[in-house]
């Protein structure tokens, strides 16, 4: 009996301690709200470009704090706050089951008030057997798209703004991890169909890259590994096998999660024989209330190992993100490759990590703007050899890349 009582007391004590540990301290959440708003006002380099009212955000989110009862609601509270800035580079470094994914395998654009599918991640989808380019999005999970946009959990941005509206549509396509994503689409032939996005299977890539030779042209495809420092050695091995090719294609259409500049510089360094600038940084510094002072600088790549001197083409698309975008504009800025494809992911700025005082997770803010060496903002760059995706029945971007190299070597 005593043993049973002791067991029950132990269970009760553990449960009580566990509940106390997970008890939400709303005062601390308010402290962290003040902290993130201060960081956004002082360090977020795109704040003025976004035209979002910080006072509106402070007022609205302060009113929500009494409703926060769980850890999941705490995460969503800060996730929704960052969504006010309609910036896919602005994220928490954690998520929950009810969080929104960062991207979808479809990309939608809005024209004349209608949202339609303009890009499909054809290089990664395993089971897409229907060409849905141009299909108009009518409903999501049975709800009209306009109503879904209005219900999206942001409250201080202008949902009538074309940029905001398009960002929200693509966030809705990404969807929450724990909810379905069933689209009602009107095809170009006026037929209306339903499509379950979660039934589309993406390829899993165990290797950092794959390399092949087709008709004397080397093709290296990076498998979303620009953040893995081992990629530099793997890239060296692949490139060394391509010494006798007539040209090289580097496929960056699956670099959706970005990477780091060590890897990017490691790759670019194999294609130049003198140090070259590959991107420009720009920011504003201000300390202790003193005047704001602009600061800008060019980042350089230095040559490394044996140089590949044949023509190079870089393939990009809507799933080329962050450092993938920097790698593409860097190759062009160094005048060492031609860029082929559509708009990229358009993730803006150089990121830095920030920590909350009280939460166990942090967040990323862009603290400097990044530019092509010709002065074009990286997030506004459009490939010189633009390819508008019209079908998933063939790889139009790869075909264009091969065509460019064939012309160069004739």
N, C-alpha and C positions, 0 to 999 in steps of 0.2 A: 504494500500500500504506500509506504514511504517512498519506494522507488518510483512508483507511478506518479505520485505527487511531485517528486523532484523532476521527473521528465516533463510533466505538464508546466511546471514553473519555468523550466529551461526554454520550452517552446514559446511560452508567453513572453519571456524576457527577450528572446531573439526577435519575435515578431514585433514587439514594441520598439526595440532598438532599430529594427529595419524600417518600421514606419516613421520613426523620428528622423532617420537618416534621409528618407525620401520626402519628408514634409516640405512643402513649398514655402519658402520665405519670400513673401511679396515685397518686403522692404529691400531685400537684396536684388530682386528683379528690377526694381525702380532704380537702384544704384547703377545696375548694368545698362539699363535703358539710357540713363544720362551719359554713361561712358561711351556707348556706341554712337550716340548722337553727337557727342563732342568730337569723337574721332572722324565721323563723317564730315562734320563742319570744318575741321581743321586739315584733314589729310586726304579726303576723297577728291582726287584731281578733276573729276568730271561733274562735280556738284553743280556748278553754274550751268553747264550744258544741259543738265537734266531738268532744270526749272521745276523742281519739286519743293514744296513749302515745308521746311523743317518744323515750323511751329504747328502746322497741321498734323504732322507725324507725331510730334511730342504730345499734343493734346489728345489725339485719338488713342494712341497706344498707352498712355497713362490711364485712360479710362478703362482699358481692357485688363489691367493688372489684377484687380479684385476677382476676375473670373478665372484666373489661372490656378488650377488645382493639382496638376500633374507635371511630371518631367516632360512628357510629350508635348503638352500644351506650352510649356516654356520654350522648347525648341521651335515650335511652330510660330510662337509670338515673334521671335527674332527673325525667323525665316521670312515671315510675311512682311516684316519691317523692311528687310533688304529688298524684297520684291517691289517695293514702292519706287525703286530707282530703275526699274526695267533694264537691268544690266546683268547679263548672264555670267559675268566675271565676278560679281559681288555675291559671295556665298558663305554660309557657315561651313565649318569643317566637320560637321556631323549631320545626321538626318534621322528621321523616324519613319515608321511604316506609312504614316499619313503625310509625309513630306512629298513635295513634287520632285520628280526626276529632273536631271539637268538637261536632257535632250531626248528627242524622238528620232526614229528612223525615217520620218517624213518631215519636210519643211514646207511651210505654207507662206504665201504672200497675199497681201490684200490689194486688190485693184478695183476701182469703181465700187467700193463698199462690199465686195465679195471676196471671201477667202478661198483660195484654191491651192492645190498641191503643186508646188513648182519644182521640188527636188526630192528624190528618193535615194536612200543610201544603198544603191544597187551593189556596190562592191562588198557589202557586209551582210545583206539579207540573203538567207539561204533559200527561202521558199516563196519568193515573189514571182508569180507567174502571170500577172495582169498589169498592163501598162496604165497607171493611174495618174500620170502627169497631166495636169490641167483639170483634174476633177475638182468640182466645187464642194466645199465642206458645208453641209446644211445643218447637221445636228451632231452633238456628241453625247453619247449615252441617252439618246432620245430627247434631248433638250436642244432647242434652237440655239445656234451658235451665238447670236447676239445676247441671248439671256445668259448663256454660259460665261461670256465675257463680263457681263455686268456683275455676275455672282463671284467672279474671281476675287480672292481675298487681298485686294489693295484698295486703299481708300483716299489717298492724297495725290495720286497721279491722275492725269486727264485721259480717261479711257476713250475719248473721242479723238485723241491725237493719233494720226496714222502710225507713228513709230511705237507708241505705247500699245496700241491695239494689236499690231502685228506681233509684238513681243509676247503679249498675253496669249494670243492664239497659239503660238508655238509652245508656250508653257503648258497650255491646256492639252496640246498634243502629247507632250511629254507625260503629263498626267501624274497622279499620285501612285506610289508604289502599291497601295492596298485597294485601288479602285480600278474597274475596267475602263477601257478606252475603245468604245465601239462608235465608229464614224458612220454617219449617213452621208453618202456622196452622190452627186449628180455627175455622171460621166459626160464626155463631150458629145456622145450620141443621145443625150437626155435620159438615158436609163439611170434609175436610182438603185443603189446597192448599199448594203451594210458591210463594213469591214472591221474586224476585231484586230486592233493593232497588236495586241498581246499574243496573237497566234503567228505573227511574223517572227521567225527565228533568226537570230544573228549568228554569224560564224564565230567560233571561238578559236583564237590564235594563240597557240602555246609558244611559238617562237617570237623573237623580237622583230624579225624581218624574214621575208622570203626573197630569193633572187633567182632570176631565170634569164635566158638569152633567147630572143625571138628575132629571126632574120638578121642576126649580127648586132642587134641592139640589146644592151643590158637593161634589165628592169629590176629595180630594188623597191619593194613595197614595205613600208614601215608599219608595224602592227601596234599602233597606239602605245609606243614604247619610248617616246622622246623624254620621258622622265626617268628612264633606267640608264644609269651611267655605263652599264655593260654594252649598251648599243654601240658605243664608239668602236669598241674592239670588233664587234660583229659586223659593223659596217665596213671596217678596214678589210676584214677577211673577204667579204663579198666583193668589194671594189677591186681588190688585188686579183681576183679571178677574171675581171673584165678589162684587163689591159689591152686586149686586142679587139675589143668591140668597136664599132664605128660610131657609137653614141650611147648615151645613158639616160634612162628615165627613172626619176625618183618619185614614187607615188606616196603622197602625203594625205590621201583622202580618208585615212583611218588614223588620224592623230587627234581625235576629238577631245581628249583630256589634256592636251598640251604637253609640257615638259619643262626642261631647264636649259639655260644658255650654254652650259658645259657641253651637253650633247650636241646642241645645234652648232656650236663653234667647232667641235670635234669633227663633225661631218663636213662643214663648209671649208675647213682648213685643208682638205685634200684636193681642192680645186683651184687654188691660187698660188702664185709664186712670190708675191709681195704682200705685206699687210694691207688689208682693205677694210673700210668702214662698211658695216652691214645694217646698222640701224641707229636712229637718233632718239635720245631721251630728252624729255622736257618736263620741268616741274617748277614749283614756286616755293620758296622758303620764307618762313616768318617766325621770329623768335621773340617771346616776351613782349608782344605788342609793338615791336619795331616794324619798319616798313617792309612790305613784301618785296622780295628780290627773285627774279627769274634765274633759273639755272638750266643749262642744256649741255649735252655732250654727245659725241659719237662713240659708239662701241665698235671695236675693231676685231678682225680675225687675223691670225698669223698663220702662214703656211706650215704644214706638217707632213712629214713623210713624202713619198713619191706622189707627184701630182697627176691627176687625170685631166688630160688636155682636150679630149674630144667634146663634141657638142653635148649639152645637158638640157633636159627638159624636166620641169617640176610639175606634177599633177596635183591640183587642189580642188576643194569643193566645200560644201556646207559643213562637213565634218572634219575640216582642217582647222584646228583650234589653237589659240594662244601661241605657244612656241612653234607650233607647226606653221602658223601664219608668219611669225618672225623669220623662220627658216626660208620660207618662200620669198618674202620681200627682200631678205638678206641676199639670197642668190641673185636676184635681179639687180639689187643695188650694187653688187660687186661686178655686175655685167658678166656673170658667169653661167647664167641659165635663162631660158625662156619659161615663163609661167603659163600653164594651160589649165583652164577650168572655169568654174563659176565663182560667185562670191564665196568667201570663206565664212568661218563661224562668227567673225567680227567681235571677238572678245577684246575689249579695249583696255589698254594700259599695262603698266608693270605692277605686279601684285606684291603686297607685303602682308604678313600674318599679324593679326592683333589678338590679344587675349582679354577676356572678361576678368573682372576682379573676383566674381563669385561663381561663375559657371565653369564647368570642366571642359567646355568646348570654346573655340574661338571663331574668328571670321577673317575673311580676306577683303582688303580694299586696294584699289589701284591708286598708287601714290605718284605716278609719273606717266605722262603720255608717251606713246611710242610712234615713231614715224619711219617710213621708207626714207632712204638717204636723199630722195628727191623732194622731200617735204610732205608727201602724202600721209595723212594719218593712217596707221596700220589698219584700223577698223573700217576705213572707207576705201581701202585698196580694191581695185577690180583687176583681175588678171589681164595682161596685155593681149593674150590669145584667148578671148572669152568664148566659152562653150555653153550655150543654153541647153540644158537637158530637155530632150523632147520624147525620150523613150527609155525603157529599161530592157529593151530587146537586144541592144548592143551597147558597147562601152564607147560612147562618143568622145569622151575626153581622152581616153587612151589612144583611140584612132587618130585624133588630132595631134597628139604628142609624137606618135610614130611618123606621121606625115611631115611634121616639122623637121625631124632629124633626117628623114630620107632626102628632103630638099637641100639640107645643109651639106650633105656628104656627096651630092651628085657633082 
